[in-house]
Amino acid sequence: MATSNTVARCPHCDAVPPESEVADGWCGSCDKQLPSSFQQRAKRNRPHGEPPPAKKPRGPLLLAGAAAVQCGVAAAVFFALRGG
């Protein structure tokens, strides 16, 4: 069982991922997904006074989704008005 002195290492490449990568669930060294058990263990081992890492902004993905919806709505309106 891991203790608070244990450093959480990636099970795939043995690197020590920063908390932001642990929160995202991916190791930046080997680009492999970290198991949920690894994320839970790293969360338990975080010092109590330290806040959880900020989540990565999802701006580009959100904008792409909104643009796709707008294009679909515009196409539907165009074909509805055109009569086709």
BAKOLTOR-198167 format. One record per residue (C-alpha): x, y, z. Coordinates in steps of 0.25 Angstrom, whole numbers, plus 2048, in hexadecimal, padded with zeros to 3 digits. Example, Ala and Ser with C-alpha at 12.3 -4.5 7.8 and 13.67 -1.06 7.14 Angstrom:
<atoms>
<atom X="831" Y="7EE" Z="81F"/>
<atom X="837" Y="7FC" Z="81D"/>
</atoms>
This chain:
<atoms>
<atom X="800" Y="800" Z="800"/>
<atom X="805" Y="80E" Z="7FC"/>
<atom X="809" Y="817" Z="808"/>
<atom X="809" Y="827" Z="807"/>
<atom X="818" Y="826" Z="805"/>
<atom X="816" Y="81E" Z="7F8"/>
<atom X="818" Y="824" Z="7EB"/>
<atom X="80D" Y="820" Z="7E1"/>
<atom X="814" Y="81B" Z="7D4"/>
<atom X="80E" Y="818" Z="7C7"/>
<atom X="80C" Y="809" Z="7C6"/>
<atom X="810" Y="809" Z="7B8"/>
<atom X="81D" Y="811" Z="7B7"/>
<atom X="820" Y="813" Z="7C6"/>
<atom X="820" Y="822" Z="7C4"/>
<atom X="81B" Y="82B" Z="7CF"/>
<atom X="80F" Y="833" Z="7C8"/>
<atom X="80B" Y="841" Z="7CE"/>
<atom X="7FE" Y="842" Z="7D5"/>
<atom X="7F8" Y="849" Z="7C8"/>
<atom X="7FA" Y="83C" Z="7C0"/>
<atom X="7F5" Y="833" Z="7CB"/>
<atom X="7E8" Y="83B" Z="7CB"/>
<atom X="7E7" Y="83A" Z="7BC"/>
<atom X="7EA" Y="82B" Z="7BD"/>
<atom X="7F5" Y="82B" Z="7B3"/>
<atom X="804" Y="82A" Z="7B5"/>
<atom X="80C" Y="834" Z="7AD"/>
<atom X="818" Y="82C" Z="7AC"/>
<atom X="813" Y="820" Z="7A5"/>
<atom X="805" Y="825" Z="7A1"/>
<atom X="7FE" Y="81A" Z="7A7"/>
<atom X="7F1" Y="81A" Z="7AF"/>
<atom X="7F3" Y="819" Z="7BE"/>
<atom X="7EA" Y="80F" Z="7C5"/>
<atom X="7DF" Y="814" Z="7CE"/>
<atom X="7E6" Y="80D" Z="7DA"/>
<atom X="7F3" Y="815" Z="7D8"/>
<atom X="7EB" Y="822" Z="7D8"/>
<atom X="7E4" Y="81E" Z="7E5"/>
<atom X="7F1" Y="81B" Z="7EB"/>
<atom X="7F7" Y="827" Z="7E7"/>
<atom X="7EB" Y="82F" Z="7EC"/>
<atom X="7EC" Y="828" Z="7FA"/>
<atom X="7FB" Y="82B" Z="7FA"/>
<atom X="7FA" Y="83A" Z="7F7"/>
<atom X="7FD" Y="843" Z="804"/>
<atom X="7F0" Y="847" Z="80B"/>
<atom X="7F3" Y="856" Z="80A"/>
<atom X="7F5" Y="855" Z="7FB"/>
<atom X="7E8" Y="858" Z="7F2"/>
<atom X="7E5" Y="84F" Z="7E7"/>
<atom X="7EB" Y="853" Z="7D9"/>
<atom X="7E3" Y="85B" Z="7D0"/>
<atom X="7DC" Y="854" Z="7C5"/>
<atom X="7E1" Y="856" Z="7B7"/>
<atom X="7D8" Y="860" Z="7AF"/>
<atom X="7D0" Y="85A" Z="7A5"/>
<atom X="7CF" Y="866" Z="79C"/>
<atom X="7D3" Y="861" Z="78E"/>
<atom X="7CA" Y="855" Z="78F"/>
<atom X="7BE" Y="85D" Z="794"/>
<atom X="7C0" Y="867" Z="789"/>
<atom X="7C1" Y="85C" Z="77E"/>
<atom X="7B4" Y="855" Z="783"/>
<atom X="7AD" Y="863" Z="784"/>
<atom X="7B2" Y="866" Z="775"/>
<atom X="7AD" Y="858" Z="771"/>
<atom X="79F" Y="85A" Z="777"/>
<atom X="79E" Y="868" Z="771"/>
<atom X="7A2" Y="863" Z="763"/>
<atom X="797" Y="858" Z="764"/>
<atom X="78C" Y="862" Z="768"/>
<atom X="790" Y="86B" Z="75D"/>
<atom X="78F" Y="860" Z="753"/>
<atom X="782" Y="85C" Z="758"/>
<atom X="77C" Y="86A" Z="757"/>
<atom X="782" Y="86C" Z="749"/>
<atom X="77C" Y="85F" Z="744"/>
<atom X="76F" Y="862" Z="74B"/>
<atom X="76E" Y="870" Z="745"/>
<atom X="773" Y="86B" Z="737"/>
<atom X="768" Y="860" Z="737"/>
<atom X="771" Y="854" Z="735"/>
</atoms>
